[in-house]
Amino acid sequence: MPFFIIDHVSHTYFTKDSTTTAVEDIHLEMEEGEFISFLGPSGCGKTTLLSIMAGLIEPTEGKIILNGKQIKGATPAVGYMLQQDYLFPWKTIEENILIGLKLLNQLGEEQKKRTIQLLHDMGLKHVEKLYPNQLSGGMRQRAALVRTLSTNPKMLLLDEPFSALDFQTKLKLEDLVFSKIKEYQKTACLVTHDIGEAIAMSDRIVLLSRRPGKITKIFSVPEELRSLTPFKTRQHPKFHSLFELIWKELEQHETKSNH
């Protein structure tokens, strides 16, 4: 049985005056350790889909299955990292990264040591006693990733985690996050607008149509690219041909939806 299944998921938002279907009949199976990106135009339901995968929204139809169990409600088995770092400004970095373990009553000496070590591995030494406003955006985002990984989730969801950063910081962080996810053998799912980022980080790229979001195509990233770090992937000749292919596919959807 696949490790993670989005089982024919649809979701409609109901208000007093209207109904809006955000995603429609999304079915996708992921193997353990796989990295998948969702790519699509603004408003195609990518964030709704991630919220459903995290157990934060119950879908109108379908279900989410992780490791053979249906996800109902928020669970520590799924780590969720957002565009904003959401670090608590009044807590030190150390307090921030340990908060998940504390809430789950799992904060022992061993876990604390492991999490602080992960912070150091992320290139953040001597920041434990600092506050979030004393760090740069890239450093804060790394601290947020440490907080997400500290509880050892089985599945990692990344909602445009690099989009607020400058290009150089973003490229460095892509490499760092990619290597940590591989090292920890995490299954991960990224939502992004950036075709290059999707190719650089993923094993497969899932294209979603305009609202309601449906899967229109799935691209497999060639093995030669998957074995490289994101930065090196961007230099590879196959990167450019895949980029053009995906670009054209997205353009076609734009044209169709505008007619």
N, C-alpha and C positions, 0 to 999 in steps of 0.2 A: 504494500500500500504506500502511495506517495506520502512524504513527510508533511506536506502542507497542501490543503485543497481549498480553493475558493469554489464552492459547489453551487453553480448556477445562481449567483447572487444578483438580485435587483433591489434597488431602493428608490422609493418615492417619498418626497416631502409633501406633506399636506398642510395647507393653511385654510383659514376660513373661506378665502376667495379663490384659491387655486391649488392645483397639484403639479408638482414638478418631478419628473423622473430623472434622477442624477446618473444612475448606472443601470444597465439592463442586461440580464442573463450573462453575467461574467463567469466563465468557467476556466479555471487554470490549476494545474497540478505542479508542485515543485518538489524536487528531491532535496534531501538534507545536504547542506553546504552550498546550495546553488544561490547565485545572486541574480536577481531579476530587476529590470527597470520598467516602470510604466511611463510612457511618453505620450503626450497628446496636447491639443490646444487648451487654452484657459477655459475653465468651466466645463471640462469633460468628466468631472466626477472623480478625479484622481484622489483628492483628499478625503472625499466621502468614502471611497473604497478602502483607503488605509485605515480610517476610523472604524470601519466595519471589521477589517482584519484584526484590529487591536482589541475588538470587543467593546468599543466605546459607543457604537451605534448598532442596534439590532436591525438586520436587513429586513425589508418588506417581504422578500422571498429568498430562499436559499440559505446556505449555512457555511460556516468556516470550520475546517477540521485541522487540528494541529496534532501530529503524532498519534492519530487514531481517536482523538477526543474532540468533541464539538466545543468551540469557544463560545461561552455565554457570559458576557460581562468582561470587564477589565481583568487581566491576569498577569502575574509576574513572568509568565512564560513568554510574553511578548514585550520586547523593549521598543519604545517609540521615541524617535528623535526628530524634533521639529526645526523649522527654519529659524525661529528664535531660540536662544539657549534656555530661557526660563530659569536661570539660576536665581536663587533668592538673594537680593542685594544686601540683606542684613546678616547673612550667614557667610562664614569664611568658605574658601574653596573646599577645604577638607570637610566641613560640615555639609556643604552642598553635594559632594560626591558620595557621601555616606548615607544620604537621606533615604534612598530606596531600601537599603539594607536595614536601616533603623525601623522604617515603617513595616517591614516584613518580619521584624524581630529576629533578624539573622546577623546582627552586628556583633560578631565575636572578634577576638584579637587577630585570628587567622585571616578573616575576611577583610578586616581593616588593613592589614599588612599588604594583602593582595591588591586591594583597590589603590592604595598609595603607590605601590610599585607600578601599577598600570598608568597612573598619573605621570610618574617619572618616565615610563616608556614612551609616553605621548610627548615627551620633550618639555614637560612642565615640572621642573624641579624647583624647590624653594618657593612655591606659591601657596602652599597649604594654608598659611595664616593670612594670606591676602584676601581682599574682598573682590567680587566680580568687577566693580567699576575700576579696579586697578589693573585689569587685564585687557589686552586687545581683543577684537572680535574673534579672530582665529583661535586665540588661546581659550576664550570662553567656550567656543564651540567644541574644542577638544575636551575641556572639563565636562561639558554636557554629555559627550560620548562616553567618558569614563563613568559618569553617573548611570548612564543607560546600561553599560556593560557590567557594572559592579554586581548586579543581582543575577548575573549569568542567565539571561533570557535565552530561550531556544530559538526564537525568531526575532529578527531586528527589522524594524520599519523606519525608513528614513524619508522624511517629507521635506524635500528641497533644503537639506541641511547646509549647503554651501552657497546658496544663492545671494546671501547678504554680504558676502566677502569679496574683497578685491581679487582680481584674476590670479595673481601670483600666490596669494594665501590659499585660494581655492584649490589650485593645482597641487600644492604641498599637502593640503589636508586630504584631498582625494587619495593620494599615495598612502598616507598614514592610515586613514580609515580602511582602505582596501587591504593593506597588509595586516592590520589588526583583525579584521573580519576573517581573513584566510587563516591567520594564526590560531584564532579561537574556534575555527571551523563553524562559523555561524551561518545560518540560512538568512538571507537578507533581501529586502525589497525596497527599492528606491523610487520615489516619485520625483521627476525632474522635467524642466522645459528644455534642457540642454542636451541636444543630440550627442555632442562630443562626450559629455560626461556619462551618458547612458552607455555608449560604446566602450569607453575607457574602463568602466567599472563592472560591466555585467557579463553574464553568460548568455542570457537571452533578453531581448527587448520587446516589450508588448506595446503595440500601438493602440490607442483608444480613439474612437471617433468623437466628434462634437456631441454635446448633450442630446439625448442620454448616451453616456459613455458605453460603447460596446467594443469588444476586441475585434479589430479589423485585420491585424496581421501580427505575426510573431517572427522576429528575426533572431537567428542564432548567431552569436558572435564567433568568428573562426577561432580555432584552438590556438593558432599562432599569436593572436591578440590576447586571449584569455590568460596566457602564461606570463604576460608582461605586466609591469606596474602601469597604472593609468598614464603617467607622464610619458613612458616609453611607447605605450600603445598609440598615443597621439602622433608619434613620429613614423609609425609603420605605414607602408604604402596601402595596405589593405584597409587601414582606418579610413582613408579618404574615399575609397570606392564604396564602403559601407555607409559612410556619412551621406554621400550623394544619393544612394539608393533610398535611405530612410527619408531624406529631405524631400525627394520626389514623391514618395508615398504620402507624406504629410501634406504636401502642396496639393495633390489630387483631392484629398479630403476637404481641404480649405475651399477649393474651386467648386466641388460638388455642393458643399453646404451653403455656398454663396448664391447658387442658382435656384 
